[in-house]
Amino acid sequence: QVQLVESGGGLVQAGGSLRLSCAASGRTFSINAMGWYRQAPGRQRELVAAITSGGSTNYADSVKGRFTISRDNANNTVYLQMNSLKPEDTAVYYCVAQRLGSWSRGYWGQGTQVTVSS
């Protein structure tokens, strides 16, 4: 089992920045890819950014150039730096550790609310 605990969400004005953190514990040696999903009311959950243990990253088109995912393997922590935030970034953000090559079968954190006011 892997446990994930997110922190860093909150309320910010449009154009502002936030940094989310996700600390992993448990069988962390089994983790390869980690990522951040988000879900806004009435919308499907979407993968915002992902990073492999080797540091390869990918991003949703909607956040490219604004968000940066990074990973500290020594401390089993993944970060999401969010800059130039927009009201449409408002959502609950979930940290996810991929399991068996699948996000849906992965380990999920409890989520942290990000609210961007206009």
Disulfide bonds with the S-S distance in Angstrom:
Cys22-Cys95 2.05
